[in-house]
């Protein structure tokens, strides 16, 4: 598998795709641009973000904003209200538990079920 090829095959922004799994974790790729991710949290799961290309604004409620750049890795701890955005295209690899809902309990225009993330 080649990550560059996986990112090239993504069609829409804010639409994660599962590309593999390790034990009880999914490995996902997603590209974002703009600010469409709603504030949300994952009650029982941590979420790993690895920036492959671009710059990611990570907002976590009641904490200073973080700017993640290519090569940066960050783990959002379970229960932390957060959202991400990027002014220009940003490519991200995610590692999440198989039970992690895309936008937590919040439903928005970008929310995808786990089943839809296999497409």
N, C-alpha and C positions, 0 to 999 in steps of 0.2 A: 504494500500500500504506500502511496506517495501523498503526503499532506497537500502539496501544491495542487495535485490533480483533484483531490477531494474538494478543496476550496473552489477550484475552477468549475466544478460541476454544480455548485450551489446556484440556484436561480434567484431566490428572493432574500432580501435582508430580513433579519430577525426571525429566521426560520431554521432552527437547529436541526441537524441531521446526525443520526447515530451511525458511526462508522466502525465501531467495534465494541468489545466488552472485555472486562477483566474482573473475574469473580462476580461480585454483585454491583459492579460499576459500569456505566456506559461511557464510552469515549465519543464526544460529539464535536462537530465543527459548525461554526455559524459565522456569518458576516453581518456586520451592523453598520449603519450610517444614519445619523440623526438621533432623535430622542423619542422612541416609541415604547420603550420598556416601562411598564408601570411600576410604582413602588410595590414590592412584594417580599415575602420571606418564605423559607422552607422550614417548617416546624421541626422536622426530625433529621434533616440532612445538611451536611456541609456541601459547598459547591466550589470546585476548583476552576479558576480562569487562567489560561495561559495565552498571552498575546503573541500571535504569530506575525502579524503585520499591522502597522498603524499605531494609533494612540487611543486608549480607552479611559473614559471618565467613569470612575467607580464611586458612587455615592452610597454611603451607609448612614442611616439615620443616627443623629446625635454624635457623629464623628466627622473629622475633617475629610473633605473630598480627596481621593487618590487619583493620580494620573499614572496609568500603567502604559508602558511603551513596549515595543517589540522585545521579546525575550523575558518580560516580567511575568511572574506567576503570583497569584493571590488566592487565598482561600476565604470565602465568606462563610462564617460559622453559622450553624443552624439557628433559626429564630431571629437573625439580624435582618431588619427591613432594609432593602437595598434596591438600586436600579443602576443600569449602565447606559452610556451613550457615547457617541463619537461624531465629531464634526465631519470627518472624512471617513472613507471606508476603513474598517478595522476587521481583521480576521482573528477569530478566537477559537481555541480548542478548550472544551469543557470536559471535566470528569465529574460525573454525578452518580449518586445511587440510582438504581433502576426504578426506584419509587418516586424520584424527584419530579414534581410537576413543573412544567416550563415557567409559568408565572405564579407559582404557589397557588393559593386559593383565589387569586384575582383572575378574572376572565377579561380579556381585551381582544382587540382585533388581531393581535399577533400570537395569541395563545394557541399552542399546538399540543395535542394529546401525545402521549408517548408513542402510540401506534403510528401517528402521522409523522413522527420524527424518523421513521425507517425509510420514508420515501425519498 
